[in-house]
Amino acid sequence: MSSATPTAPPDPPADATPEEIEADIEASRERLASTVDALTTKLDVKAQAKQKARETSERVRAGAQQAYQQGYERARGISPAVLGAAAGGVVGLIVLLVVLTRRFSHRS
């Protein structure tokens, strides 16, 4: 947080017209409203937490989408022969486990 305070604009000249004075007052009101809004936003911890959660959620969602896309692209690059061999290996392993389980269960 900055400790420097912004400098106020100069007061209207002594020979200013009522319209110039009103315009200066309106400009001062707008600056004050802007400052109050900025302070309100800065001090609203709940809104800051929600914003941070939104940003984090968006970042995680984007990362998950990217990881999914990369996995999809890799899977598309695997040849059918490799997929068939892997599936055959899994089926063979399951058959082996079933046969061994039946053999050991008949011995008991």
N, C-alpha and C positions, 0 to 999 in steps of 0.2 A: 504494500500500500504506500502510495506516495505521500510525503509530508508537505510537499509544495502545494500551496493553494493557488488556484488560477487567479490572475489579476482581473479585476472588475473593469469593464469598459468605462471610458471617461464619462462624466456627467455631461448632459447637453449644455451647450453654451448658455450664458446668462440671457442672451437676446434671442433664444429659441422660440419658435412659434408654438402655440398650443398643440398643433398637429405634430410637430417634431417631438414635443415632450410626451404626447400620448404614444407615438411610435416607439420612443425610447422605453416607456413603461411596458408596452406590450412585448418588446424584445427582451426586456428583463424578466418578465413573467415566463416567457418561453424558455429562457435559459434556466430559470429556477425550476420549472416543471421538468425539464430534461435532467437536471441534476438530481432532483427528488426521485425520478424514475430510475436513474442509474443506481442510486443508493438503495432503493427498494429491491431492485433486482439483485444487487450484490449481497444484501442481507437475507434474502429468501433462500435459506438452506434447503428446504424441502424441494423447491423448484430446481435448484442446482443439482440435488441428488437425482431427481427424475431425469434431468437432461443428461447427466453422466450415465445413468442406467440405459437411456435410449441410445446414446452413442456407443456404449459397450455392446449392447444387443445388436446394433447394426453392424459393428465390426465383427462380432462372432458369427452372425448370419452370413456375412460376406465371405469370411474364412471357410465356413462350412460349405457354402456353395462352390467355392474354388476347389476345396478338397474333393467334393463330389465330382466335379467336372474333370479333375485330373484322374481320379479313379476310373471314371467312365471311359476316358480316352485311353487309359492303359489297358482296360479290359477289352476294348475294341481292337487293340493291337495284338492281342493273343490269338494265335492261329487255332482253328478248330481241332487240329491234330493234337496240340498240346492240351487243350481242354478235354478232349476225349481220353487222352492218356491219364490225366489227373483223375477224371471220373472213374476210369477203370481201376486205378490204384485204390481209390476210396472203396469201391465195390468189393475189390479183392480183400481189402483189410477187414471189411465187415463180414464177409464170408468166413475168413480165417477165425475171427473172434467167435462167430456163431458155432463153428465146428469145434473149436477148443472148449468152449463153454459146455457144449453137449457131451464131449468126451469126458471132461472132468466131473460133470454132474452124474453120469452113468456109473462111474467108479465108486461113488459114495454109497 
